[in-house]
Amino acid sequence: MTGTRTLTVGSLVLMSVLTGCGGGSKTVDKVAGKASPTVAGGTCTPSGKGTTDLATKPVFTVSKDTPPTETTSIDIVCGTGAEAIAGSPVEVKYVGVNYADGAEFDSSWKRGTTDTLSFTVGGGVINGFSVGATGMKVGGRREVIIAPKDGYGASGPVPGGTLVFLIDMVKVG
């Protein structure tokens, strides 16, 4: 698949970005909506807000509200394909920003519209990213607000901070 990353040297570089590097620019338009954490086998309830065209880079604005203390998911688009469960190999597109100021620190979209990140749900990326992808179906888009304990910790692009990722589920299996 053109543009697909597998666990090779190239994706190890990308994985290091997801586990501790970055720099950024501001992008942002908040997906306001009720949190609807979906877990494997759960029901997806789209928030009705946010960028729903999966062919375009999602744009969102971080809330001025106090960040949640637990990792939270807000479904924007409910997928209809295969579901990501623990142990599933998946491919996703994503945008990551700092909850506090909206500064974008990473995005698969910067590398092209077909570039994806491959990982196995339950490992290979920060815990909150993996938790946020769990229960998504192919064709879905989700905003995941990652509490510091599930993020990079004291290092990375947002040391000790709350992260926001918009994740598009491209492939499961």
N, CA, C and O atoms as a DFTB+ gen file, in Angstrom:
692 C
 N C O
     1  1       0.848      -1.176       0.000
     2  2       0.000       0.000       0.000
     3  2       0.889       1.233       0.000
     4  3       1.740       1.387       0.876
     5  1       0.703       2.086      -0.947
     6  2       1.517       3.285      -1.081
     7  2       1.331       4.183       0.126
     8  3       0.207       4.447       0.552
     9  1       2.453       4.655       0.680
    10  2       2.387       5.571       1.806
    11  2       2.209       4.892       3.146
    12  3       2.243       5.570       4.172
    13  1       2.022       3.589       3.184
    14  2       1.797       2.889       4.444
    15  2       3.102       2.688       5.179
    16  3       4.120       2.341       4.579
    17  1       3.070       2.905       6.473
    18  2       4.240       2.672       7.320
    19  2       4.078       1.323       7.996
    20  3       3.001       1.003       8.499
    21  1       5.116       0.549       8.009
    22  2       5.126      -0.683       8.775
    23  2       6.222      -0.528       9.805
    24  3       6.922       0.485       9.814
    25  1       6.383      -1.492      10.658
    26  2       7.393      -1.378      11.703
    27  2       8.773      -1.614      11.112
    28  3       9.383      -2.667      11.295
    29  1       9.238      -0.612      10.405
    30  2      10.554      -0.616       9.794
    31  2      11.311       0.566      10.376
    32  3      10.823       1.229      11.291
    33  1      12.488       0.830       9.858
    34  2      13.261       1.974      10.329
    35  2      12.448       3.250      10.180
    36  3      12.462       4.087      11.083
    37  1      11.730       3.428       9.054
    38  2      10.911       4.624       8.840
    39  2       9.852       4.781       9.898
    40  3       9.645       5.886      10.401
    41  1       9.168       3.698      10.254
    42  2       8.123       3.835      11.256
    43  2       8.699       3.955      12.658
    44  3       8.058       4.520      13.545
    45  1       9.898       3.432      12.867
    46  2      10.520       3.628      14.174
    47  2      10.796       5.105      14.406
    48  3      10.681       5.599      15.527
    49  1      11.162       5.805      13.336
    50  2      11.342       7.249      13.451
    51  2      10.003       7.882      13.796
    52  3       9.928       8.725      14.691
    53  1       8.934       7.480      13.086
    54  2       7.605       8.006      13.365
    55  2       7.166       7.635      14.770
    56  3       6.569       8.455      15.467
    57  1       7.452       6.417      15.193
    58  2       7.086       5.992      16.541
    59  2       7.800       6.837      17.578
    60  3       7.230       7.134      18.628
    61  1       9.044       7.234      17.305
    62  2       9.746       8.077      18.261
    63  2       9.066       9.423      18.370
    64  3       9.094      10.053      19.427
    65  1       8.453       9.872      17.278
    66  2       7.697      11.121      17.331
    67  2       6.503      10.933      18.258
    68  3       6.209      11.803      19.078
    69  1       5.814       9.802      18.131
    70  2       4.657       9.566      18.985
    71  2       5.044       9.275      20.425
    72  3       4.201       9.353      21.318
    73  1       6.285       8.946      20.659
    74  2       6.681       8.638      22.025
    75  2       7.642       9.646      22.619
    76  3       8.167       9.423      23.709
    77  1       7.889      10.765      21.920
    78  2       8.720      11.722      22.605
    79  2       9.310      12.896      21.885
    80  3      10.042      13.652      22.524
    81  1       9.064      13.126      20.618
    82  2       9.681      14.253      19.945
    83  2       8.598      15.172      19.421
    84  3       7.411      14.882      19.571
    85  1       8.987      16.266      18.814
    86  2       8.000      17.091      18.135
    87  2       8.327      18.555      18.171
    88  3       9.275      18.987      18.826
    89  1       7.537      19.305      17.464
    90  2       7.652      20.753      17.405
    91  2       6.365      21.184      16.778
    92  3       5.622      20.284      16.387
    93  1       5.999      22.402      16.626
    94  2       4.706      22.536      16.023
    95  2       4.229      23.888      15.630
    96  3       4.830      24.923      15.920
    97  1       3.116      23.831      14.954
    98  2       2.411      25.008      14.516
    99  2       0.999      24.925      15.055
   100  3       0.572      23.863      15.507
   101  1       0.274      26.016      15.014
   102  2      -1.093      25.997      15.515
   103  2      -2.062      25.641      14.406
   104  3      -1.976      26.151      13.290
   105  1      -2.991      24.750      14.739
   106  2      -4.108      24.410      13.869
   107  2      -5.229      24.139      14.825
   108  3      -4.972      23.573      15.888
   109  1      -6.388      24.481      14.547
   110  2      -7.361      24.016      15.498
   111  2      -8.805      24.547      15.399
   112  3      -8.942      25.738      15.119
   113  1      -9.918      23.769      15.603
   114  2     -11.377      24.046      15.573
   115  2     -12.057      22.999      16.454
   116  3     -12.290      21.902      15.945
   117  1     -12.382      23.215      17.659
   118  2     -12.784      22.211      18.668
   119  2     -14.002      21.415      18.291
   120  3     -14.996      21.936      17.784
   121  1     -13.889      20.149      18.555
   122  2     -15.016      19.271      18.420
   123  2     -15.703      19.308      19.772
   124  3     -15.291      18.638      20.719
   125  1     -16.752      20.101      19.840
   126  2     -17.495      20.168      21.087
   127  2     -18.477      19.027      21.039
   128  3     -19.098      18.788      20.003
   129  1     -18.624      18.354      22.083
   130  2     -19.583      17.266      22.081
   131  2     -19.446      16.451      23.332
   132  3     -18.452      16.536      24.053
   133  1     -20.446      15.672      23.572
   134  2     -20.461      14.805      24.729
   135  2     -19.461      13.673      24.499
   136  3     -19.417      13.071      23.426
   137  1     -18.682      13.404      25.502
   138  2     -17.739      12.302      25.400
   139  2     -18.522      11.007      25.246
   140  3     -19.476      10.757      25.982
   141  1     -18.120      10.204      24.304
   142  2     -18.796       8.921      24.109
   143  2     -17.736       7.840      23.981
   144  3     -17.469       7.337      22.890
   145  1     -17.130       7.487      25.128
   146  2     -16.079       6.492      25.039
   147  2     -16.647       5.177      24.525
   148  3     -17.539       4.594      25.142
   149  1     -16.133       4.718      23.408
   150  2     -16.574       3.442      22.883
   151  2     -15.449       2.448      23.092
   152  3     -14.285       2.737      22.817
   153  1     -15.799       1.324      23.561
   154  2     -14.824       0.260      23.753
   155  2     -15.214      -0.868      22.818
   156  3     -16.296      -0.851      22.233
   157  1     -14.350      -1.832      22.679
   158  2     -14.616      -2.938      21.766
   159  2     -16.040      -3.446      21.961
   160  3     -16.442      -3.770      23.078
   161  1     -16.797      -3.512      20.874
   162  2     -18.165      -4.003      20.927
   163  2     -19.161      -2.944      21.369
   164  3     -20.357      -3.228      21.437
   165  1     -18.703      -1.720      21.674
   166  2     -19.586      -0.659      22.163
   167  2     -20.316       0.032      21.027
   168  3     -20.139      -0.294      19.853
   169  1     -21.142       0.996      21.409
   170  2     -21.912       1.758      20.451
   171  2     -21.224       3.076      20.165
   172  3     -20.731       3.731      21.084
   173  1     -21.183       3.472      18.912
   174  2     -20.593       4.739      18.518
   175  2     -21.711       5.768      18.397
   176  3     -22.710       5.527      17.720
   177  1     -21.546       6.900      19.045
   178  2     -22.497       7.997      18.950
   179  2     -21.716       9.223      18.491
   180  3     -20.984       9.814      19.285
   181  1     -21.858       9.621      17.218
   182  2     -21.091      10.774      16.746
   183  2     -21.518      12.057      17.442
   184  3     -22.690      12.242      17.772
   185  1     -20.556      12.931      17.660
   186  2     -20.819      14.186      18.360
   187  2     -21.595      15.174      17.495
   188  3     -22.219      16.099      18.015
   189  1     -21.557      14.978      16.163
   190  2     -22.241      15.894      15.275
   191  2     -21.452      17.166      15.006
   192  3     -21.949      18.072      14.338
   193  1     -20.243      17.244      15.511
   194  2     -19.395      18.425      15.328
   195  2     -18.052      17.989      14.765
   196  3     -17.692      16.813      14.815
   197  1     -17.323      18.950      14.231
   198  2     -15.969      18.683      13.775
   199  2     -15.893      18.380      12.294
   200  3     -16.910      18.323      11.603
   201  1     -14.689      18.190      11.822
   202  2     -14.419      17.916      10.421
   203  2     -14.755      16.460      10.141
   204  3     -14.107      15.557      10.669
   205  1     -15.770      16.230       9.311
   206  2     -16.216      14.859       9.053
   207  2     -15.745      14.296       7.719
   208  3     -15.936      13.107       7.464
   209  1     -15.140      15.108       6.865
   210  2     -14.635      14.640       5.575
   211  2     -13.293      13.953       5.794
   212  3     -12.275      14.614       6.003
   213  1     -13.297      12.627       5.745
   214  2     -12.085      11.866       6.034
   215  2     -11.011      12.006       4.965
   216  3      -9.892      11.529       5.154
   217  1     -11.327      12.645       3.853
   218  2     -10.335      12.873       2.805
   219  2      -9.524      14.134       3.087
   220  3      -8.558      14.421       2.381
   221  1      -9.911      14.885       4.112
   222  2      -9.203      16.118       4.447
   223  2      -8.666      16.056       5.869
   224  3      -9.227      15.392       6.740
   225  1      -7.566      16.765       6.078
   226  2      -6.960      16.830       7.403
   227  2      -7.960      17.435       8.385
   228  3      -8.534      18.490       8.117
   229  1      -8.169      16.770       9.520
   230  2      -9.088      17.325      10.509
   231  2      -8.552      18.621      11.103
   232  3      -7.347      18.786      11.294
   233  1      -9.454      19.516      11.384
   234  2      -9.123      20.798      11.990
   235  2      -9.957      20.887      13.254
   236  3     -11.150      20.585      13.232
   237  1      -9.350      21.294      14.345
   238  2     -10.107      21.385      15.593
   239  2      -9.511      22.434      16.517
   240  3      -8.362      22.849      16.369
   241  1     -10.326      22.844      17.467
   242  2      -9.899      23.840      18.445
   243  2      -9.966      23.215      19.822
   244  3     -10.962      22.583      20.176
   245  1      -8.943      23.384      20.575
   246  2      -8.911      22.829      21.920
   247  2      -9.776      23.685      22.833
   248  3      -9.769      24.912      22.735
   249  1     -10.509      23.044      23.708
   250  2     -11.402      23.714      24.646
   251  2     -10.637      24.523      25.685
   252  3      -9.493      24.210      26.014
   253  1     -11.271      25.548      26.187
   254  2     -10.712      26.332      27.294
   255  2     -11.105      25.710      28.633
   256  3     -10.679      26.183      29.687
   257  1     -11.917      24.651      28.593
   258  2     -12.331      23.958      29.810
   259  2     -11.138      23.272      30.466
   260  3     -10.128      23.005      29.815
   261  1     -11.261      22.998      31.727
   262  2     -10.246      22.233      32.448
   263  2     -10.157      20.859      31.784
   264  3     -11.186      20.228      31.543
   265  1      -8.946      20.387      31.485
   266  2      -8.831      19.091      30.809
   267  2      -9.309      17.951      31.708
   268  3      -9.208      18.032      32.932
   269  1      -9.828      16.898      31.094
   270  2     -10.256      15.741      31.890
   271  2      -9.052      15.069      32.546
   272  3      -7.931      15.161      32.045
   273  1      -9.289      14.403      33.655
   274  2      -8.213      13.701      34.359
   275  2      -8.062      12.258      33.868
   276  3      -7.103      11.572      34.222
   277  1      -8.996      11.817      33.069
   278  2      -8.936      10.484      32.477
   279  2      -8.979      10.639      30.958
   280  3      -9.564      11.594      30.446
   281  1      -8.368       9.710      30.244
   282  2      -8.402       9.732      28.790
   283  2      -9.843       9.577      28.328
   284  3     -10.563       8.690      28.786
   285  1     -10.258      10.457      27.409
   286  2     -11.642      10.536      26.965
   287  2     -11.716      10.516      25.446
   288  3     -10.865      11.096      24.771
   289  1     -12.722       9.855      24.914
   290  2     -12.921       9.789      23.468
   291  2     -14.235      10.444      23.084
   292  3     -15.239      10.324      23.787
   293  1     -14.209      11.148      21.943
   294  2     -15.413      11.763      21.394
   295  2     -15.481      11.338      19.932
   296  3     -14.627      11.727      19.136
   297  1     -16.477      10.550      19.576
   298  2     -16.612      10.091      18.201
   299  2     -17.139      11.225      17.331
   300  3     -18.097      11.910      17.688
   301  1     -16.498      11.407      16.190
   302  2     -16.899      12.430      15.225
   303  2     -17.610      11.765      14.057
   304  3     -18.659      12.228      13.608
   305  1     -17.023      10.669      13.567
   306  2     -17.610       9.866      12.500
   307  2     -17.563       8.417      12.963
   308  3     -16.519       7.939      13.408
   309  1     -18.683       7.720      12.860
   310  2     -18.714       6.303      13.205
   311  2     -18.332       5.491      11.978
   312  3     -18.940       5.631      10.917
   313  1     -17.337       4.654      12.124
   314  2     -16.941       3.785      11.030
   315  2     -17.902       2.626      10.879
   316  3     -18.712       2.358      11.767
   317  1     -17.811       1.943       9.754
   318  2     -18.694       0.808       9.482
   319  2     -17.917      -0.465       9.157
   320  3     -18.508      -1.524       8.946
   321  1     -16.578      -0.352       9.118
   322  2     -15.747      -1.499       8.759
   323  2     -15.346      -2.320       9.973
   324  3     -16.011      -2.310      11.008
   325  1     -14.234      -3.034       9.813
   326  2     -13.706      -3.889      10.869
   327  2     -13.380      -3.062      12.116
   328  3     -13.000      -1.896      12.011
   329  1     -13.529      -3.667      13.284
   330  2     -13.320      -2.991      14.564
   331  2     -11.941      -3.296      15.149
   332  3     -11.475      -4.435      15.127
   333  1     -11.303      -2.250      15.673
   334  2      -9.992      -2.395      16.318
   335  2     -10.181      -2.872      17.754
   336  3     -10.836      -2.210      18.558
   337  1      -9.605      -4.017      18.063
   338  2      -9.632      -4.545      19.429
   339  2      -8.197      -4.799      19.861
   340  3      -7.280      -4.758      19.041
   341  1      -8.003      -5.060      21.143
   342  2      -6.662      -5.332      21.662
   343  2      -6.003      -6.423      20.818
   344  3      -6.593      -7.477      20.581
   345  1      -4.787      -6.160      20.373
   346  2      -4.033      -7.102      19.564
   347  2      -4.214      -6.936      18.063
   348  3      -3.507      -7.570      17.280
   349  1      -5.159      -6.088      17.653
   350  2      -5.380      -5.864      16.213
   351  2      -4.271      -5.020      15.606
   352  3      -3.896      -3.996      16.178
   353  1      -3.737      -5.432      14.451
   354  2      -2.850      -4.530      13.711
   355  2      -3.746      -3.490      13.023
   356  3      -4.756      -3.843      12.414
   357  1      -3.376      -2.224      13.122
   358  2      -4.192      -1.160      12.542
   359  2      -3.319      -0.166      11.784
   360  3      -2.105      -0.106      11.978
   361  1      -3.967       0.616      10.911
   362  2      -3.343       1.757      10.247
   363  2      -4.252       2.945      10.497
   364  3      -5.465       2.863      10.304
   365  1      -3.658       4.052      10.930
   366  2      -4.426       5.257      11.224
   367  2      -3.756       6.484      10.614
   368  3      -2.559       6.480      10.327
   369  1      -4.551       7.529      10.422
   370  2      -4.061       8.877      10.163
   371  2      -4.340       9.631      11.454
   372  3      -5.258       9.273      12.193
   373  1      -3.561      10.668      11.734
   374  2      -3.767      11.375      12.995
   375  2      -3.221      12.797      12.940
   376  3      -2.373      13.134      12.115
   377  1      -3.742      13.614      13.850
   378  2      -3.215      14.943      14.136
   379  2      -3.120      15.013      15.653
   380  3      -4.062      14.641      16.352
   381  1      -1.972      15.494      16.174
   382  2      -1.790      15.630      17.620
   383  2      -1.534      17.078      17.992
   384  3      -0.708      17.752      17.377
   385  1      -2.258      17.559      19.018
   386  2      -2.064      18.923      19.496
   387  2      -1.994      18.946      21.021
   388  3      -2.431      18.016      21.698
   389  1      -1.439      20.025      21.534
   390  2      -1.386      20.285      22.969
   391  2      -2.747      20.834      23.396
   392  3      -3.217      21.822      22.831
   393  1      -3.378      20.213      24.375
   394  2      -4.693      20.653      24.860
   395  2      -4.647      22.096      25.360
   396  3      -5.598      22.850      25.154
   397  1      -3.560      22.483      26.008
   398  2      -3.460      23.804      26.633
   399  2      -3.457      24.961      25.647
   400  3      -4.075      25.995      25.903
   401  1      -2.761      24.798      24.511
   402  2      -2.638      25.945      23.605
   403  2      -2.956      25.638      22.146
   404  3      -2.878      26.527      21.298
   405  1      -3.310      24.402      21.845
   406  2      -3.669      24.052      20.475
   407  2      -2.512      23.903      19.518
   408  3      -2.732      23.732      18.319
   409  1      -1.274      23.961      20.010
   410  2      -0.115      23.837      19.129
   411  2      -0.016      22.405      18.595
   412  3       0.043      21.446      19.365
   413  1       0.000      22.278      17.275
   414  2       0.147      20.970      16.651
   415  2       1.592      20.515      16.825
   416  3       2.521      21.261      16.515
   417  1       1.785      19.289      17.320
   418  2       3.139      18.771      17.491
   419  2       3.446      17.621      16.558
   420  3       4.612      17.263      16.386
   421  1       2.428      17.032      15.951
   422  2       2.675      15.953      14.996
   423  2       1.415      15.701      14.180
   424  3       0.300      15.967      14.630
   425  1       1.616      15.183      12.971
   426  2       0.488      14.848      12.111
   427  2       0.964      13.956      10.982
   428  3       1.951      14.264      10.313
   429  1       0.268      12.852      10.767
   430  2       0.581      11.996       9.621
   431  2       0.254      12.741       8.326
   432  3       0.839      12.442       7.285
   433  1      -0.646      13.679       8.369
   434  2      -1.062      14.444       7.190
   435  2       0.091      15.282       6.635
   436  3       0.109      15.587       5.443
   437  1       1.054      15.660       7.486
   438  2       2.208      16.432       7.014
   439  2       3.029      15.640       6.007
   440  3       3.712      16.217       5.162
   441  1       2.960      14.324       6.099
   442  2       3.748      13.466       5.224
   443  2       2.970      13.054       3.981
   444  3       3.492      12.315       3.146
   445  1       1.744      13.513       3.847
   446  2       0.926      13.207       2.670
   447  2      -0.423      12.635       3.055
   448  3      -0.598      12.100       4.150
   449  1      -1.374      12.754       2.140
   450  2      -2.743      12.325       2.443
   451  2      -2.907      10.817       2.528
   452  3      -3.903      10.340       3.074
   453  1      -1.952      10.053       2.002
   454  2      -2.069       8.597       2.069
   455  2      -1.159       7.977       3.130
   456  3      -1.190       6.762       3.329
   457  1      -0.360       8.779       3.806
   458  2       0.563       8.251       4.814
   459  2      -0.209       7.822       6.060
   460  3      -1.084       8.547       6.535
   461  1       0.110       6.663       6.578
   462  2      -0.543       6.149       7.782
   463  2       0.499       5.673       8.788
   464  3       1.667       5.474       8.454
   465  1       0.059       5.502       9.997
   466  2       0.872       4.913      11.052
   467  2       0.321       3.525      11.329
   468  3      -0.876       3.373      11.570
   469  1       1.177       2.509      11.297
   470  2       0.785       1.136      11.622
   471  2       1.261       0.801      13.019
   472  3       2.402       1.094      13.379
   473  1       0.397       0.192      13.805
   474  2       0.777      -0.300      15.134
   475  2      -0.214      -1.374      15.547
   476  3      -1.236      -1.572      14.888
   477  1       0.082      -2.055      16.616
   478  2      -0.822      -3.062      17.161
   479  2      -1.519      -2.457      18.368
   480  3      -0.862      -1.951      19.278
   481  1      -2.847      -2.507      18.379
   482  2      -3.615      -1.945      19.494
   483  2      -3.170      -2.632      20.781
   484  3      -3.227      -3.855      20.908
   485  1      -2.734      -1.826      21.715
   486  2      -2.239      -2.339      22.990
   487  2      -0.734      -2.191      23.120
   488  3      -0.180      -2.552      24.158
   489  1      -0.046      -1.672      22.099
   490  2       1.404      -1.511      22.185
   491  2       1.959      -0.664      21.063
   492  3       1.271      -0.376      20.083
   493  1       3.217      -0.265      21.215
   494  2       3.920       0.448      20.166
   495  2       3.723       1.944      20.129
   496  3       4.492       2.643      19.469
   497  1       2.714       2.462      20.818
   498  2       2.451       3.899      20.888
   499  2       2.116       4.231      22.349
   500  3       1.970       3.332      23.178
   501  1       1.997       5.509      22.650
   502  2       1.637       5.862      24.027
   503  2       0.291       5.237      24.380
   504  3      -0.556       5.044      23.508
   505  1       0.096       4.923      25.647
   506  2      -1.085       4.209      26.102
   507  2      -2.385       4.895      25.685
   508  3      -3.297       4.226      25.199
   509  1      -2.490       6.197      25.861
   510  2      -3.728       6.901      25.539
   511  2      -4.097       6.820      24.071
   512  3      -5.280       6.779      23.733
   513  1      -3.099       6.797      23.185
   514  2      -3.341       6.684      21.748
   515  2      -3.937       5.315      21.443
   516  3      -4.894       5.203      20.678
   517  1      -3.363       4.275      22.047
   518  2      -3.855       2.920      21.841
   519  2      -5.259       2.749      22.423
   520  3      -6.137       2.168      21.784
   521  1      -5.464       3.260      23.639
   522  2      -6.785       3.197      24.275
   523  2      -7.808       3.931      23.410
   524  3      -8.928       3.455      23.224
   525  1      -7.419       5.085      22.887
   526  2      -8.320       5.870      22.054
   527  2      -8.716       5.184      20.766
   528  3      -9.820       5.403      20.266
   529  1      -7.840       4.355      20.214
   530  2      -8.129       3.639      18.967
   531  2      -8.981       2.398      19.206
   532  3      -9.632       1.910      18.283
   533  1      -8.983       1.887      20.424
   534  2      -9.732       0.682      20.744
   535  2     -11.230       0.915      20.537
   536  3     -11.794       1.895      21.024
   537  1     -11.855       0.006      19.814
   538  2     -13.288       0.083      19.558
   539  2     -13.654       0.860      18.308
   540  3     -14.809       0.838      17.883
   541  1     -12.677       1.556      17.707
   542  2     -12.964       2.270      16.459
   543  2     -13.152       1.271      15.325
   544  3     -12.581       0.181      15.328
   545  1     -13.968       1.675      14.357
   546  2     -14.158       0.865      13.161
   547  2     -13.567       1.611      11.976
   548  3     -13.487       2.839      11.974
   549  1     -13.151       0.844      10.961
   550  2     -12.602       1.445       9.750
   551  2     -13.612       2.443       9.198
   552  3     -14.807       2.163       9.093
   553  1     -13.088       3.622       8.848
   554  2     -13.945       4.697       8.351
   555  2     -14.370       5.666       9.438
   556  3     -15.102       6.619       9.170
   557  1     -13.915       5.429      10.674
   558  2     -14.279       6.296      11.792
   559  2     -13.250       7.376      12.060
   560  3     -12.077       7.236      11.713
   561  1     -13.702       8.452      12.679
   562  2     -12.823       9.538      13.131
   563  2     -13.193       9.824      14.584
   564  3     -14.370       9.914      14.934
   565  1     -12.171       9.965      15.416
   566  2     -12.387      10.164      16.844
   567  2     -11.406      11.175      17.396
   568  3     -10.234      11.192      17.020
   569  1     -11.896      12.025      18.297
   570  2     -11.025      12.908      19.066
   571  2     -10.723      12.194      20.377
   572  3     -11.633      11.739      21.071
   573  1      -9.451      12.100      20.707
   574  2      -9.035      11.445      21.943
   575  2      -8.267      12.467      22.770
   576  3      -7.227      12.971      22.346
   577  1      -8.789      12.765      23.949
   578  2      -8.122      13.673      24.882
   579  2      -7.373      12.779      25.859
   580  3      -7.976      12.005      26.603
   581  1      -6.043      12.896      25.846
   582  2      -5.203      11.976      26.604
   583  2      -4.668      12.655      27.858
   584  3      -3.928      13.636      27.792
   585  1      -5.062      12.107      28.997
   586  2      -4.587      12.602      30.290
   587  2      -3.076      12.370      30.383
   588  3      -2.560      11.411      29.809
   589  1      -2.366      13.248      31.108
   590  2      -0.898      13.128      31.201
   591  2      -0.398      11.733      31.576
   592  3       0.628      11.290      31.059
   593  1      -1.098      11.042      32.457
   594  2      -0.650       9.713      32.899
   595  2      -0.671       8.686      31.761
   596  3       0.012       7.665      31.838
   597  1      -1.454       8.951      30.706
   598  2      -1.533       8.042      29.568
   599  2      -0.771       8.573      28.353
   600  3      -0.821       7.980      27.275
   601  1      -0.057       9.709      28.536
   602  2       0.655      10.349      27.434
   603  2       2.145      10.125      27.493
   604  3       2.612       9.004      27.696
   605  1       2.888      11.199      27.315
   606  2       4.343      11.126      27.245
   607  2       5.029      11.217      28.596
   608  3       6.238      11.003      28.684
   609  1       4.293      11.526      29.646
   610  2       4.930      11.716      30.945
   611  2       5.679      13.028      30.966
   612  3       5.218      14.017      30.397
   613  1       6.831      13.050      31.617
   614  2       7.605      14.287      31.785
   615  2       8.427      14.652      30.558
   616  3       9.078      15.697      30.541
   617  1       8.407      13.800      29.524
   618  2       9.184      14.094      28.315
   619  2       8.249      14.285      27.129
   620  3       7.035      14.384      27.304
   621  1       8.793      14.337      25.955
   622  2       7.998      14.443      24.741
   623  2       7.643      15.864      24.383
   624  3       8.139      16.808      24.998
   625  1       6.775      16.025      23.380
   626  2       6.450      17.349      22.875
   627  2       5.601      18.181      23.820
   628  3       5.559      19.405      23.697
   629  1       4.922      17.535      24.762
   630  2       4.058      18.232      25.718
   631  2       4.359      17.662      27.103
   632  3       3.537      16.928      27.653
   633  1       5.525      17.986      27.679
   634  2       5.923      17.385      28.950
   635  2       4.874      17.579      30.042
   636  3       4.546      18.704      30.419
   637  1       4.357      16.458      30.540
   638  2       3.386      16.477      31.630
   639  2       2.044      17.066      31.254
   640  3       1.215      17.315      32.130
   641  1       1.809      17.294      29.969
   642  2       0.569      17.946      29.548
   643  2      -0.470      16.995      28.994
   644  3      -0.203      15.823      28.731
   645  1      -1.677      17.547      28.824
   646  2      -2.785      16.825      28.216
   647  2      -2.676      16.958      26.702
   648  3      -2.406      18.041      26.183
   649  1      -2.885      15.857      26.005
   650  2      -2.770      15.800      24.552
   651  2      -4.149      15.635      23.929
   652  3      -5.071      15.133      24.572
   653  1      -4.288      16.055      22.689
   654  2      -5.491      15.782      21.912
   655  2      -5.035      15.183      20.584
   656  3      -4.186      15.751      19.896
   657  1      -5.603      14.036      20.232
   658  2      -5.349      13.432      18.928
   659  2      -6.671      13.254      18.207
   660  3      -7.656      12.810      18.796
   661  1      -6.688      13.602      16.930
   662  2      -7.793      13.208      16.054
   663  2      -7.272      12.020      15.282
   664  3      -6.249      12.104      14.601
   665  1      -7.981      10.914      15.392
   666  2      -7.545       9.654      14.790
   667  2      -8.574       9.212      13.749
   668  3      -9.771       9.169      14.031
   669  1      -8.102       8.885      12.549
   670  2      -8.921       8.290      11.509
   671  2      -8.512       6.837      11.381
   672  3      -7.339       6.549      11.145
   673  1      -9.455       5.909      11.531
   674  2      -9.150       4.485      11.397
   675  2      -9.207       4.104       9.924
   676  3     -10.272       4.107       9.307
   677  1      -8.038       3.774       9.370
   678  2      -7.920       3.469       7.951
   679  2      -8.033       1.976       7.673
   680  3      -8.668       1.571       6.700
   681  1      -7.415       1.152       8.528
   682  2      -7.398      -0.295       8.272
   683  2      -7.280      -1.045       9.589
   684  3      -6.590      -0.602      10.508
   685  1      -7.952      -2.175       9.673
   686  2      -7.826      -3.116      10.796
   687  2      -7.515      -4.463      10.182
   688  3      -8.208      -4.921       9.273
   689  1      -6.454      -5.103      10.691
   690  2      -6.089      -6.428      10.191
   691  2      -5.030      -6.404       9.141
   692  3      -4.635      -7.456       8.639
